[in-house]
Amino acid sequence: MAIAESNYWLTTTEMPKANVAAPLPETVDVAVIGAGFTGLSAALTLVKRGVKVAVLEGESIGWGASSRNGGMVLTGLKLGVNQLIAEYGREKTQRMYAASLASIDCVEQIVREEGIECDFARCGHLEVACKQKHFDDYERQAEVVQREFGHSLRVVPKRELREEIGSDIYFGGMVDVVSAGLNPARYVAGLGRAAQRAGACIYEAARVEKIMRESKQGSSGWALMTSRGSVRAKDLMVATSGYTGAATPALRRRIIPIGSYIIVTEVLPAALARELSPRNRMIYDSKNYIYYYRLTPDGRMLFGGRAAFFPETRDSIRRSAEILRRGMLDVYPQLSNAKVEHVWGGTLDFAFDIMPHAGRMDNLYYALGYAGHGVAMATYLGQKIAEFICTGKDENPFAGIPFPGAPLGLYDGRPWFLPLAGMYYKFLDWVG
Ligand SMILES: Cc1cc2nc3c(=O)[nH]c(=O)nc-3n(C[C@H](O)[C@H](O)[C@H](O)COP(=O)(O)OP(=O)(O)OC[C@H]3O[C@@H](n4cnc5c(N)ncnc54)[C@H](O)[C@@H]3O)c2cc1C
């Protein structure tokens, strides 16, 4: 029988209450659109510097990808290091890589300072090779990362892989002990509470429908029309990631929303959980059509992937549950009797160059394009853009990199090409 959609993480926490009835303020210093990791981290940084902030959220706190993800707090970027160096040069890539490490410290620091109970743990991540040639490349990658960034990755040959994972289907692995894991719903709830405590006003059910640049008495700012009335703001920050919509068309044209889905089993016997993941790593494989998985803090298997490319619908979630269960059993036949209790989906944000983008465009500030690495990077770039707003200095290492739209302008925000992209990536996995 098909399981009903339910997000396991949301069963483990209560989301903070926000303003659903109070009228919106007439004016604020900064309006932030979106109450996920990016928007809340930005709001927290801004209010701590004495800025008056309104966070406008179309649904509720953490409703987007921030409460739906795998909770993997990962080093590195989606693109491989050689590709990054070829594209952006050594120095820029070194700064980007350093930011990926700093982003994990940034999450850890917020968790500690704000006392957020979200099971943050530096358990490390394990990438597993689906083909021999993927494994052969790990050795080269580890060398480059050590040489260029002074960061150590441990390559694990197949004969030692059982120390890391209770599966025999892979050709070897690569471990980064700096990565961490957390419970994302508890983390985003904690970020929301921290921002509120510091003085940020968060307005739920306040969908921004239109934004307009306006000038008054010689100073310019923004008028935002929302489903609950309007707000004026001197500055505007867009933090809508995969849910970026028609109110910000220039960003929408640059971001492809891609569905990702997760299943979670019942609580497993402790010995079985230990066998599946002896070191409790955050695990993902080397395919384009990726699987990612981990144990939850209470000992369930969480197994995710791009089982369908389109953003989540009831139908894609139902089909994904079946596809992901089959995928999970390919990796872990030991789970054939484990009951799947939860399934849900969410939307990721990919830029056309698969890079994070943060900065200022047409006078508005933004940070998005995390490509599945957003738990840490969204927190970090939210903070960096908030600092940019306050100081006028953009110190994020992604500043100034080209932010491409679709070739020939063939995309207006409706991703008609996703089925083709899905087939293309399956093909690459087959031949690559
Ligand atoms: C299934 C899944 C698994 C993932 N796993 C991982 C992982 O393990 N590790 C990792 O690092 N990353 C992962 N990610 C990615 C990560 O979750 C995101 O990159 C991150 O949460 C982005 O945070 P955000 O605050 O920018 O956006 P979101 O959390 O998506 O928040 C955007 C918010 O903007 C709101 N919004 C949009 N338009 C408007 C509007 N017009 N008016 C008002 N509000 C609006 C939305 O309602 C939404 O709440 C995963 C994502 C998914 C979907």
The ligand as an SDF file (V2000), in Angstrom:
LIG
                    3D

 53 58  0  0  0  0  0  0  0  0999 V2000
   14.7610   16.8600   -0.5680 C   0  0  0  0  0  0  0  0  0  0  0  0
   15.9300   17.7940   -0.3840 C   0  0  0  0  0  0  0  0  0  0  0  0
   17.1010   17.3240    0.1850 C   0  0  0  0  0  0  0  0  0  0  0  0
   18.1800   18.1910    0.3770 C   0  0  0  0  0  0  0  0  0  0  0  0
   19.2740   17.7330    1.0570 N   0  0  0  0  0  0  0  0  0  0  0  0
   20.2880   18.5960    1.3460 C   0  0  0  0  0  0  0  0  0  0  0  0
   21.3630   18.1800    2.1800 C   0  0  0  0  0  0  0  0  0  0  0  0
   21.3640   17.0670    2.7380 O   0  0  0  0  0  0  0  0  0  0  0  0
   22.3890   19.0550    2.3950 N   0  0  0  0  0  0  0  0  0  0  0  0
   22.3850   20.3190    1.8600 C   0  0  0  0  0  0  0  0  0  0  0  0
   23.3280   21.0660    2.0890 O   0  0  0  0  0  0  0  0  0  0  0  0
   21.3310   20.7580    1.1210 N   0  0  0  0  0  0  0  0  0  0  0  0
   20.2840   19.9450    0.8710 C   0  0  0  0  0  0  0  0  0  0  0  0
   19.1990   20.3960    0.1760 N   0  0  0  0  0  0  0  0  0  0  0  0
   19.1770   21.8140   -0.2470 C   0  0  0  0  0  0  0  0  0  0  0  0
   18.8520   22.7470    0.9060 C   0  0  0  0  0  0  0  0  0  0  0  0
   17.7510   22.2650    1.6230 O   0  0  0  0  0  0  0  0  0  0  0  0
   18.5430   24.1500    0.3360 C   0  0  0  0  0  0  0  0  0  0  0  0
   19.6320   24.5760   -0.4570 O   0  0  0  0  0  0  0  0  0  0  0  0
   18.3150   25.1800    1.4180 C   0  0  0  0  0  0  0  0  0  0  0  0
   17.3260   24.7530    2.3170 O   0  0  0  0  0  0  0  0  0  0  0  0
   17.9010   26.5140    0.7970 C   0  0  0  0  0  0  0  0  0  0  0  0
   17.4730   27.3650    1.8300 O   0  0  0  0  0  0  0  0  0  0  0  0
   16.7680   28.7280    1.4690 P   0  0  0  0  0  0  0  0  0  0  0  0
   16.4590   29.4190    2.7310 O   0  0  0  0  0  0  0  0  0  0  0  0
   17.6030   29.4740    0.4980 O   0  0  0  0  0  0  0  0  0  0  0  0
   15.4460   28.3190    0.6830 O   0  0  0  0  0  0  0  0  0  0  0  0
   14.1160   27.5850    1.1800 P   0  0  0  0  0  0  0  0  0  0  0  0
   14.3020   26.8730    2.4600 O   0  0  0  0  0  0  0  0  0  0  0  0
   13.6110   26.7960    0.0230 O   0  0  0  0  0  0  0  0  0  0  0  0
   13.1420   28.7920    1.5070 O   0  0  0  0  0  0  0  0  0  0  0  0
   12.6200   29.6320    0.5140 C   0  0  0  0  0  0  0  0  0  0  0  0
   11.3240   30.2060    1.0590 C   0  0  0  0  0  0  0  0  0  0  0  0
   10.8950   31.2810    0.2260 O   0  0  0  0  0  0  0  0  0  0  0  0
    9.4860   31.3120    0.2980 C   0  0  0  0  0  0  0  0  0  0  0  0
    8.9970   32.1030   -0.8470 N   0  0  0  0  0  0  0  0  0  0  0  0
    9.1850   31.8730   -2.1780 C   0  0  0  0  0  0  0  0  0  0  0  0
    8.5990   32.8460   -2.9140 N   0  0  0  0  0  0  0  0  0  0  0  0
    8.0300   33.7180   -2.0380 C   0  0  0  0  0  0  0  0  0  0  0  0
    7.2950   34.9280   -2.1850 C   0  0  0  0  0  0  0  0  0  0  0  0
    7.0270   35.4480   -3.3950 N   0  0  0  0  0  0  0  0  0  0  0  0
    6.8520   35.5610   -1.0750 N   0  0  0  0  0  0  0  0  0  0  0  0
    7.1290   35.0760    0.1770 C   0  0  0  0  0  0  0  0  0  0  0  0
    7.8220   33.9300    0.3630 N   0  0  0  0  0  0  0  0  0  0  0  0
    8.2810   33.2470   -0.7210 C   0  0  0  0  0  0  0  0  0  0  0  0
    9.0840   29.8570    0.2360 C   0  0  0  0  0  0  0  0  0  0  0  0
    7.7720   29.6630    0.7320 O   0  0  0  0  0  0  0  0  0  0  0  0
   10.1650   29.2010    1.0850 C   0  0  0  0  0  0  0  0  0  0  0  0
    9.7450   28.9770    2.4130 O   0  0  0  0  0  0  0  0  0  0  0  0
   18.1050   19.5550   -0.0500 C   0  0  0  0  0  0  0  0  0  0  0  0
   16.9230   20.0260   -0.6230 C   0  0  0  0  0  0  0  0  0  0  0  0
   15.8430   19.1650   -0.7860 C   0  0  0  0  0  0  0  0  0  0  0  0
   14.5960   19.6910   -1.4110 C   0  0  0  0  0  0  0  0  0  0  0  0
  1  2  1  0
  2  3  1  0
  2 52  2  0
  3  4  2  0
  4  5  1  0
  4 50  1  0
  5  6  2  0
  6  7  1  0
  6 13  1  0
  7  8  2  0
  7  9  1  0
  9 10  1  0
 10 11  2  0
 10 12  1  0
 12 13  2  0
 13 14  1  0
 14 15  1  0
 14 50  1  0
 15 16  1  0
 16 17  1  0
 16 18  1  0
 18 19  1  0
 18 20  1  0
 20 21  1  0
 20 22  1  0
 22 23  1  0
 23 24  1  0
 24 25  2  0
 24 26  1  0
 24 27  1  0
 27 28  1  0
 28 29  2  0
 28 30  1  0
 28 31  1  0
 31 32  1  0
 32 33  1  0
 33 34  1  0
 33 48  1  0
 34 35  1  0
 35 36  1  0
 35 46  1  0
 36 37  1  0
 36 45  1  0
 37 38  2  0
 38 39  1  0
 39 40  1  0
 39 45  2  0
 40 41  1  0
 40 42  2  0
 42 43  1  0
 43 44  2  0
 44 45  1  0
 46 47  1  0
 46 48  1  0
 48 49  1  0
 50 51  2  0
 51 52  1  0
 52 53  1  0
M  END
$$$$
